Amino acid sequence: MNELIAMIQANTAIAVGMIFASAALGTGIGFALLGGKFLEGAARQPELAGMLQVRMFIIAGLLDALSIIGVGFAAFLLFANPLLAALQG
């Protein structure tokens, strides 16, 4: 029984690490693409730079929210693992 608990905790730690890594990688790639496209649009039509900047910040907030949801889910798995609760209950 202790071996099963240890295996679940180890696999959960690996999953949490993968969630953190994919959230960081996805956010980094998303911000790189977003910033590049914003600079292209602002260079092509400088008079629309203000409107593009507002829209860029809205998308940046949504992009951050997605990674924060992943981090919250990973913290839930790390501190209140439902797999361990089902095993102990």
C-alpha positions in Angstrom: 0.0 0.0 0.0 2.8 2.4 0.8 4.5 1.6 -2.5 1.3 2.5 -4.3 1.0 5.8 -2.5 4.7 6.6 -3.2 4.1 5.8 -6.9 1.1 8.1 -7.1 3.0 10.9 -5.4 5.9 10.4 -7.8 3.8 10.4 -10.9 1.9 13.4 -9.6 5.1 15.3 -9.1 6.2 14.5 -12.7 2.8 15.6 -14.0 3.0 18.9 -12.1 6.4 19.5 -13.5 5.1 18.9 -17.0 2.2 21.2 -16.4 4.5 24.0 -15.2 6.9 23.5 -18.1 4.1 23.5 -20.8 2.5 26.5 -19.2 5.8 28.4 -19.3 6.6 27.3 -22.8 3.2 28.0 -24.2 3.1 31.5 -22.6 6.6 32.3 -23.9 5.7 31.3 -27.4 2.4 33.1 -27.2 3.9 36.3 -26.0 6.7 36.1 -28.7 4.1 35.7 -31.5 1.8 38.3 -30.0 4.6 40.9 -29.6 6.0 40.2 -33.1 2.6 40.6 -34.8 1.9 43.8 -32.8 5.2 45.3 -33.9 4.5 44.3 -37.6 1.0 45.9 -37.4 2.3 49.0 -35.7 5.1 49.4 -38.3 2.7 49.0 -41.2 0.0 51.4 -39.9 1.4 53.6 -37.1 -2.0 55.4 -36.8 -3.6 52.2 -35.5 -0.8 51.5 -32.9 -3.0 52.7 -30.0 -5.9 50.4 -30.9 -3.6 47.5 -31.6 -1.9 48.0 -28.2 -5.2 47.8 -26.3 -6.1 44.6 -28.1 -2.6 43.2 -27.5 -2.9 43.8 -23.8 -6.4 42.1 -23.7 -5.0 39.0 -25.5 -1.9 39.1 -23.2 -4.2 39.0 -20.2 -6.1 36.0 -21.6 -2.8 34.3 -22.4 -1.7 34.8 -18.8 -5.0 33.6 -17.4 -4.7 30.3 -19.3 -1.3 29.5 -17.8 -2.5 30.6 -14.3 -5.3 28.1 -14.6 -2.8 25.4 -15.4 -0.7 26.4 -12.4 -3.8 26.3 -10.2 -4.7 22.9 -11.4 -1.1 21.7 -10.8 -1.2 23.1 -7.2 -4.5 21.3 -6.7 -3.0 18.0 -7.8 0.1 18.6 -5.6 -1.6 19.6 -2.3 -5.1 18.0 -2.5 -4.5 14.9 -4.7 -7.8 13.3 -5.4 -6.1 10.1 -6.4 -4.6 9.7 -2.9 -8.0 10.5 -1.3 -9.7 7.8 -3.3 -7.0 5.3 -2.3 -7.1 6.2 1.4 -10.9 6.4 1.6 
